[in-house]
Amino acid sequence: MLHASNGTWHRKYLTAMLPFRGDVLGAHWGGEAMLSPLSSLWPNASTLEREREVKRIMKAAHSVGAFNRGWVRIALRSIGLCVLAARCYAAGGVECNIGAYLLSDGSIVDIAPSDDDALRWRRLDGTTGALHKTVTGMWTSTSGWTDRGDGESVSFSECDKRSIEFDGVRGERIDFNVRETMFHSRGTALAGRLVMPLGRSKVPVVVLVHGSEQDSALETFFLQRLLPAYGVGAFVYDKRGTGHSAGTYSQDFNLLADDAVAAMREARRLAGSRLTRIGYQGGSQGGWVAPIAANRARVDFVIVCYGLAVSVIDEDQQEVEIEMREKGYSPAEITQALEVARAAEAVVASHFTKGFAELDAMRAKYRSAPWYKDLHGNYTYMLLPYSETQLRELGSTKLSFTRSTPFHYDPMPTLRADMVPQLWVLGGEDYEAPSAETSGRIKSLIESGLPFTLACYPHAEHGMTLFEIQADGTRVSTRYAPGYFAMIRDFARFGQLPGTYGDAEISRSRLRSVPAVGTSSHRGGNY
């Protein structure tokens, strides 16, 4: 989970945007009337060029200060609608196919962007596949993240028709109420989006908190559509220094928690009277951030997915241990591997300022050992090939983001102080966030009477996906764990889990009652 301008403000852009102050977009990918002024500014530009220009304009807009924040908000709403209505930029491109679709058999499928020119479909039950366009214009699917065809075929209508045929079943794109926004946290402008089911019914809202990724959440987070398709609102925002947000990328949990609180307050403001409950969902690194945020401003729930209740240092140690054990190495060999890992961890935790002599000594001592080639961990492997000079350079360039990482942060005091209902969803086969110690710690909180729920999928890895082992011994994901998405939906609604969810092993606080299934309607049933 350690992965990781100023300019001239052109009044003509604002002039073009001024007439279009609408906040609610009825069609998730509609709203061309609001977009035509922006399109006319760059009639010959590509989609990517226009997106880059939009981002540059917004950064310039932010630089003009508080006096013009109203103008900035108007501009952002129009620009955000361009992000949603990508077909006004590239009619016929893959962007216009992105959305959630209600099929004629009553099921729902979400279509999201993927690598290169591919798309990815997902269903609430966890099935998924990559879509690749053929020369005939049809799209064929491969199972999960494999290269194996699954027999599914997909076709899309022309963009303005907004329809799909998924494996022979027709469907229409689902309309949502969408509000684009720009909000501020510690003086930095962050771009966000609230996506709500159509209508005026009251619904819970999930604020989606980032992991360590540096991609734009506004462009890539599929839960922003999948949850509203099943009656739960979602607020998504670009992490500082990523996507359409200003600032510098950071892994400072305190700073990111403040950003999450600001996002929650903005989501609450935008949802208004429709809001029933609000809380966080944080995956991976977000599992450290969301509980901190929950202690700073009251929310109704926290959902942590494949997160950790140990430190960043412990994460690397545990990953090294589980990987070496599964490769068949002896306890003595694993102990030796952990010595090397500790030396590498000390260098990273010092922000690449010291510990090099000890790392060199460990590498010299064990480099010829048969297990050395398999030493990986969460970040130990990054350091092993490099000299002290090279590592110092990496620490000030490509790995400079680690300067903000709190390597020794202990999450347990925060978790013990949390009185908010929390759901922790862990994978029993997770290398990147090994679950054994974290699972034990969450169970101890449950036993002490705190309002925690633990759901462990015994065969899931990081990302809560199931996998198969390839001939070379590597894993390839095949689908999400059954019930995983429904679990997120239901906990957002109830603050508890009223059903069963695939093969998840669920531990609940004995001091809290669980409502019977059916005490509150939830579309789609249990999975």
VOGU-3710 file (C-alpha; in Angstrom, 3 decimals, decimal comma):
1> mlhasngtwh> 0,000/0,000/0,000  3,081/2,216/-0,436  2,449/2,753/-4,093  2,105/5,392/-4,973  0,305/25,977/-11,331  -0,366/29,020/-11,493  -1,544/30,445/-14,786  -3,506/33,217/-16,448  -7,233/33,143/-15,835  -9,057/33,508/-19,139
11> rkyltamlpf> -12,366/35,273/-18,595  -13,716/33,864/-21,844  -13,956/30,415/-20,228  -16,010/31,744/-17,353  -18,151/33,758/-19,743  -18,915/30,575/-21,643  -19,842/28,775/-18,431  -21,876/31,447/-16,678  -25,314/30,635/-18,103  -25,112/27,043/-16,928
21> rgdvlgahwg> -25,563/26,962/-13,165  -27,537/23,722/-12,901  -26,527/21,427/-10,059  -28,560/18,345/-10,867  -27,830/16,185/-13,883  -30,787/13,923/-14,515  -28,978/11,655/-16,937  -25,660/10,324/-15,733  -24,080/10,888/-19,114  -26,437/13,573/-20,423
31> geamlsplss> -26,393/17,321/-20,105  -25,065/18,268/-23,557  -26,672/21,695/-23,365  -24,412/22,563/-20,462  -21,379/21,244/-22,280  -21,658/22,788/-25,705  -19,992/26,074/-24,695  -16,943/24,190/-23,451  -16,823/21,996/-26,540  -16,932/25,051/-28,776
41> lwpnastler> -13,843/26,476/-27,117  -11,708/23,571/-28,369  -13,503/22,233/-31,447  -10,444/20,471/-32,852  -8,939/19,159/-29,631  -8,840/15,519/-28,613  -10,614/14,266/-25,488  -7,330/14,042/-23,585  -6,256/17,527/-24,683  -9,564/19,009/-23,537
51> erevkrimka> -9,342/17,227/-20,182  -5,816/18,578/-19,664  -6,966/22,083/-20,563  -9,897/21,794/-18,157  -7,552/20,781/-15,353  -5,176/23,646/-16,151  -8,047/26,132/-16,140  -9,288/24,937/-12,781  -5,856/25,256/-11,225  -5,648/28,769/-12,630
61> ahsvgafnrg> -9,108/29,496/-11,299  -8,100/28,357/-7,828  -5,138/30,735/-7,888  -7,388/33,784/-8,115  -8,388/33,309/-4,472  -11,468/33,556/-2,313  -12,943/36,547/-4,136  -13,623/34,412/-7,196  -14,567/31,138/-5,542  -18,147/31,503/-6,721
71> wvrialrsig> -16,880/31,684/-10,281  -14,663/28,688/-9,641  -17,625/26,660/-8,372  -19,675/27,515/-11,470  -16,753/26,552/-13,690  -16,167/23,307/-11,883  -19,803/22,238/-12,130  -19,751/22,728/-15,867  -16,382/21,023/-16,211  -17,460/18,158/-13,981
81> lcvlaarcya> -20,458/17,611/-16,197  -18,019/17,291/-19,085  -16,295/14,511/-17,233  -19,653/12,781/-16,756  -20,889/13,449/-20,278  -17,738/12,370/-22,060  -19,554/11,769/-25,292  -19,758/15,526/-25,940  -15,981/15,333/-26,350  -15,633/12,099/-28,256
91> aggvecniga> -18,889/10,881/-29,725  -18,595/7,192/-30,421  -15,592/6,692/-28,125  -15,487/4,215/-25,268  -16,145/7,004/-22,748  -19,786/7,298/-23,737  -20,394/3,643/-22,856  -19,380/4,082/-19,219  -22,290/3,869/-16,797  -24,611/1,550/-14,886
101> yllsdgsivd> -27,297/-0,253/-16,903  -30,604/-1,794/-15,866  -31,175/-4,901/-17,994  -34,577/-6,166/-19,040  -34,231/-9,202/-16,746  -34,037/-6,855/-13,742  -30,301/-7,237/-13,157  -27,762/-4,409/-13,193  -24,335/-4,267/-14,800  -21,788/-1,475/-14,432
111> iapsdddalr> -19,415/-0,579/-17,265  -16,208/1,146/-16,170  -12,995/2,262/-17,876  -10,061/-0,130/-17,826  -6,536/-0,284/-19,203  -5,817/0,947/-22,716  -9,046/0,952/-24,757  -10,713/-1,825/-22,777  -13,739/-1,589/-20,500  -14,632/-3,597/-17,403
121> wrrldgttga> -18,083/-4,878/-16,444  -19,094/-5,702/-12,885  -22,211/-7,046/-11,216  -23,332/-6,823/-7,606  -22,731/-10,562/-7,181  -19,005/-10,006/-7,826  -18,706/-11,384/-11,336  -16,575/-9,261/-13,643  -14,710/-9,313/-16,932  -12,732/-7,151/-19,315
131> lhktvtgmwt> -14,349/-6,028/-22,557  -12,334/-5,795/-25,766  -13,707/-4,243/-28,929  -13,621/-6,346/-32,094  -13,329/-5,174/-35,685  -17,082/-5,697/-36,071  -17,852/-3,193/-33,298  -18,946/-5,887/-30,846  -17,205/-6,292/-27,495  -16,056/-9,677/-26,220
141> stsgwtdrgd> -15,382/-10,457/-22,581  -12,542/-12,232/-20,816  -13,125/-13,760/-17,397  -11,991/-11,645/-14,449  -8,456/-10,449/-15,097  -7,496/-13,529/-17,087  -7,032/-13,727/-20,856  -9,628/-16,509/-21,043  -12,838/-15,802/-22,899  -16,009/-16,253/-20,848
151> gesvsfsecd> -18,518/-16,346/-23,703  -20,089/-12,982/-22,866  -20,636/-10,570/-25,762  -21,683/-6,948/-25,467  -22,842/-4,273/-27,858  -23,634/-0,616/-27,256  -26,040/1,625/-29,102  -25,063/4,988/-30,497  -24,147/7,250/-27,618  -27,362/9,262/-27,582
161> krsiefdgvr> -29,463/6,058/-27,406  -27,821/5,072/-24,062  -28,563/1,369/-24,345  -26,676/-1,917/-24,145  -27,123/-5,541/-25,096  -25,296/-7,696/-22,566  -25,073/-11,373/-23,475  -28,317/-11,113/-25,415  -30,209/-9,097/-22,780  -31,071/-5,495/-23,591
171> geridfnvre> -30,758/-2,685/-21,075  -30,875/1,064/-20,597  -28,415/3,310/-18,818  -29,555/4,313/-15,334  -30,102/8,006/-14,651  -28,701/9,503/-11,451  -28,831/12,876/-9,756  -25,255/14,123/-9,986  -23,724/17,190/-8,375  -20,183/18,283/-9,119
181> tmfhsrgtal> -18,337/20,347/-6,562  -15,070/21,810/-5,444  -14,395/21,955/-1,705  -11,384/22,907/0,376  -9,295/21,147/2,984  -6,341/22,839/4,649  -6,311/25,439/1,894  -6,266/22,927/-0,966  -9,042/22,694/-3,562  -10,384/19,159/-4,017
191> agrlvmplgr> -12,737/18,048/-6,785  -15,700/15,904/-5,770  -18,953/14,453/-7,018  -22,146/13,363/-5,276  -24,095/10,648/-7,113  -27,612/9,932/-5,842  -30,463/7,721/-7,019  -33,089/9,666/-8,938  -36,015/11,066/-7,008  -36,520/12,582/-3,585
201> skvpvvvlvh> -36,336/9,506/-1,384  -34,044/9,606/1,632  -30,897/7,502/1,272  -27,576/6,866/3,026  -24,398/8,234/1,465  -20,985/6,556/1,378  -17,909/8,789/1,146  -15,311/6,829/-0,828  -11,851/7,262/0,752  -8,782/6,546/-1,356
211> gseqdsalet> -6,127/3,932/-1,022  -2,567/4,748/-2,045  -3,375/4,929/-5,755  -2,593/8,088/-7,690  -5,309/7,701/-10,322  -8,330/9,992/-10,494  -11,113/8,530/-8,362  -13,644/10,640/-10,260  -12,703/8,773/-13,404  -12,042/5,259/-12,101
221> fflqrllpay> -14,079/4,482/-8,929  -16,954/2,247/-10,060  -18,708/2,245/-6,669  -19,831/5,796/-7,462  -22,349/4,161/-9,835  -22,829/0,662/-8,457  -23,962/1,854/-5,013  -26,486/4,445/-6,306  -27,838/1,810/-8,695  -28,867/-0,106/-5,560
231> gvgafvydkr> -30,244/2,825/-3,600  -27,156/4,130/-1,757  -25,643/7,519/-2,571  -21,909/7,887/-3,140  -19,539/10,820/-2,789  -16,281/10,413/-4,695  -13,390/12,858/-4,767  -9,901/13,081/-6,185  -7,208/12,759/-3,547  -4,985/15,829/-3,221
241> gtghsagtys> -2,371/15,867/-5,965  -4,326/13,456/-8,169  -6,853/13,822/-10,968  -8,683/17,133/-10,908  -7,666/18,146/-7,366  -4,961/20,619/-6,505  -2,136/20,133/-4,018  0,634/17,574/-3,682  0,142/13,823/-3,401  0,563/12,725/0,200
251> qdfnlladda> 0,450/9,647/2,403  0,133/11,647/5,616  -2,776/9,920/7,343  -3,610/12,976/9,466  -3,779/15,222/6,427  -5,782/12,698/4,437  -8,200/12,262/7,358  -8,834/16,017/7,344  -9,512/15,766/3,609  -11,976/12,934/4,234
261> vaamrearrl> -13,784/14,995/6,886  -14,022/17,909/4,448  -15,396/15,538/1,810  -17,962/14,163/4,254  -19,152/17,639/5,190  -19,459/18,597/1,533  -21,407/15,418/0,803  -23,709/16,145/3,741  -24,281/19,688/2,485  -25,059/18,580/-1,069
271> agsrltrigy> -27,320/15,705/-0,036  -29,390/18,017/2,144  -32,749/16,706/3,279  -32,392/13,458/1,328  -29,642/12,233/3,656  -30,425/9,566/6,248  -26,977/8,262/7,192  -23,439/9,102/6,126  -20,121/7,356/6,590  -16,852/6,300/5,015
281> qggsqggwva> -15,699/3,381/2,917  -11,912/3,117/2,794  -9,959/0,466/0,935  -6,359/-0,550/1,613  -4,523/2,590/2,834  -7,938/4,177/3,309  -8,414/1,713/6,149  -5,932/3,728/8,217  -7,445/7,073/7,188  -11,208/6,523/7,547
291> piaanrarvd> -11,205/5,620/11,293  -9,115/8,719/12,056  -11,636/10,844/10,164  -14,507/9,197/12,047  -12,967/10,330/15,349  -12,775/13,942/14,181  -16,342/14,508/13,033  -19,359/12,346/13,779  -20,504/9,907/11,115  -22,876/6,937/11,209
301> fvivcyglav> -20,584/4,158/9,993  -17,133/3,216/8,726  -16,428/0,418/6,243  -12,805/-0,722/5,941  -12,018/-3,066/3,058  -8,739/-5,031/2,976  -7,179/-2,613/5,472  -4,832/-3,079/8,401  -4,962/-2,615/12,166  -1,144/-2,693/12,334
311> svidedqqev> 1,580/-0,231/11,312  3,073/0,247/7,853  6,267/-1,401/9,110  4,310/-4,376/10,430  2,546/-4,632/7,081  5,844/-5,217/5,269  7,064/-7,701/7,880  3,846/-9,704/7,714  3,832/-9,747/3,916  7,418/-11,036/3,808
321> eiemrekgys> 6,552/-13,763/6,304  3,427/-15,016/4,551  5,023/-14,942/1,091  8,109/-16,848/2,207  6,031/-19,383/4,120  3,807/-20,062/1,118  6,895/-20,582/-1,033  7,886/-23,386/1,284  10,819/-21,838/3,160  11,702/-22,990/6,668
331> paeitqalev> 11,160/-20,917/9,826  14,934/-20,323/9,996  15,009/-19,026/6,429  11,994/-16,798/7,062  13,771/-15,336/10,103  16,737/-14,482/7,889  14,484/-12,882/5,265  12,861/-10,758/7,971  16,317/-9,495/9,009  16,825/-8,102/5,517
341> araaeavvas> 13,336/-6,657/5,509  13,914/-4,868/8,819  17,050/-3,263/7,423  15,191/-2,109/4,302  12,270/-0,841/6,379  14,646/1,209/8,542  16,004/2,969/5,462  12,534/3,826/4,170  11,282/4,922/7,588  14,289/7,258/7,926
351> hftkgfaeld> 13,142/8,876/4,665  16,296/7,568/2,992  18,678/9,387/5,314  20,267/6,512/7,261  20,453/2,750/7,763  22,366/2,070/4,555  25,311/0,320/6,204  23,045/-2,205/7,924  21,123/-2,826/4,707  24,393/-3,374/2,820
361> amrakyrsap> 25,535/-5,805/5,512  22,301/-7,803/5,346  22,406/-7,958/1,563  26,020/-9,105/1,568  25,277/-11,731/4,200  22,274/-13,300/2,470  22,510/-12,442/-1,218  23,580/-15,983/-2,148  20,890/-17,636/-0,012  18,365/-19,648/-2,056
371> wykdlhgnyt> 15,432/-17,651/-0,639  16,861/-14,202/-1,457  15,460/-14,125/-4,982  11,934/-14,566/-3,580  12,157/-11,795/-0,995  9,428/-9,261/-1,789  7,249/-7,722/0,916  5,176/-4,601/0,445  8,164/-2,381/-0,283  11,357/-4,199/0,769
381> ymllpysetq> 11,816/-5,479/-2,784  11,964/-1,901/-4,120  15,221/-1,238/-2,273  17,159/-4,453/-2,809  18,702/-3,742/-6,253  20,050/-0,267/-5,412  23,180/1,204/-3,884  23,170/3,848/-1,158  23,718/6,612/-3,717  20,863/5,353/-5,863
391> lrelgstkls> 18,561/4,958/-2,878  19,218/8,493/-1,677  18,368/9,718/-5,152  15,163/7,642/-5,266  14,203/8,988/-1,849  14,280/12,527/-3,208  12,587/11,719/-6,537  10,391/8,724/-7,341  9,935/7,663/-3,722  9,793/11,160/-2,249
401> ftrstpfhyd> 6,146/10,588/-1,295  7,361/8,283/1,483  8,509/11,375/3,397  4,880/11,888/4,379  4,196/8,254/5,293  3,772/7,585/9,051  5,576/4,245/9,070  5,194/3,631/12,798  1,573/4,763/13,161  -0,296/2,423/15,519
411> pmptlradmv> -4,012/2,410/14,581  -5,213/0,618/17,711  -5,644/3,688/19,985  -7,782/5,277/17,274  -9,874/2,122/16,865  -10,375/1,723/20,612  -11,624/5,312/20,782  -14,107/4,874/17,916  -17,731/4,557/18,987  -18,995/4,497/15,402
421> pqlwvlgged> -20,160/1,131/13,999  -17,372/-0,245/11,823  -17,308/-3,073/9,311  -13,922/-4,604/8,502  -13,846/-6,802/5,389  -10,647/-8,851/5,099  -9,257/-11,472/2,736  -7,710/-14,623/4,142  -5,291/-14,833/1,190  -4,256/-11,175/1,151
431> yeapsaetsg> -0,501/-10,735/0,593  -0,469/-6,926/0,520  -2,485/-6,520/3,709  -2,026/-9,814/5,572  -5,145/-10,334/7,601  -4,238/-12,709/10,445  -3,001/-10,158/12,991  -5,537/-7,527/11,945  -8,350/-10,060/12,213  -7,260/-10,952/15,735
441> riksliesgl> -7,139/-7,311/16,753  -10,603/-6,546/15,389  -11,983/-9,611/17,184  -10,489/-8,289/20,423  -12,358/-5,016/19,904  -15,573/-6,961/19,289  -15,026/-8,992/22,451  -14,540/-5,780/24,434  -18,031/-4,675/23,346  -17,076/-2,064/20,738
451> pftlacypha> -19,453/-1,786/17,752  -17,248/-3,607/15,245  -18,199/-6,259/12,709  -15,571/-8,452/11,052  -16,183/-10,251/7,765  -13,419/-12,492/6,486  -13,493/-14,062/3,044  -11,099/-16,985/3,482  -10,103/-17,292/-0,181  -9,931/-13,600/-1,159
461> ehgmtlfeiq> -6,810/-11,556/-1,808  -6,179/-7,796/-1,828  -9,055/-5,990/-3,506  -11,383/-8,731/-2,225  -10,957/-10,781/-5,374  -10,745/-14,533/-5,770  -7,904/-15,905/-7,881  -6,350/-18,862/-9,596  -2,699/-19,892/-9,668  -0,988/-19,768/-13,047
471> adgtrvstry> 1,671/-22,169/-14,281  4,449/-19,821/-13,166  3,043/-19,708/-9,628  1,615/-16,180/-9,884  -1,964/-15,272/-9,088  -4,554/-13,915/-11,496  -7,865/-12,597/-10,191  -11,068/-14,157/-11,512  -13,897/-12,259/-9,749  -14,844/-10,419/-6,564
481> apgyfamird> -15,885/-12,436/-3,530  -19,639/-13,200/-3,689  -21,569/-10,899/-1,380  -18,783/-8,329/-1,031  -20,559/-5,453/-2,787  -23,915/-6,279/-1,178  -22,171/-6,215/2,197  -20,981/-2,636/1,625  -24,469/-1,607/0,527  -26,211/-3,182/3,515
491> farfgqlpgt> -23,825/-1,860/6,160  -24,286/1,635/4,758  -28,043/1,183/5,149  -28,237/-0,510/8,521  -24,884/-0,144/10,296  -25,058/-3,944/10,652  -25,183/-7,000/8,391  -28,681/-8,486/8,246  -27,925/-11,434/5,968  -25,327/-13,890/4,768
501> ygdaeisrsr> -22,770/-12,851/2,175  -21,204/-15,674/0,224  -18,699/-17,619/2,317  -17,778/-14,648/4,506  -17,070/-15,623/8,110  -18,775/-12,882/10,131  -18,017/-11,925/13,737  -20,397/-9,476/15,397  -20,486/-7,751/18,747  -22,719/-9,743/21,090
511> lrsvpavgts> -23,881/-6,494/22,668  -25,623/-5,378/19,475  -28,691/-6,934/17,896  -28,860/-7,677/14,203  -32,139/-6,799/12,439  -33,902/-9,624/10,692  -33,753/-9,643/6,929  -36,786/-7,804/5,621  -37,031/-5,221/8,408  -35,947/-2,684/5,826
521> shrggny> -36,376/-3,120/2,096  -33,152/-3,604/0,186  -33,290/-4,084/-3,518  -31,542/-7,101/-4,912  -31,771/-9,375/-1,870  -28,870/-11,042/-0,107  -25,813/-12,375/-1,906
//
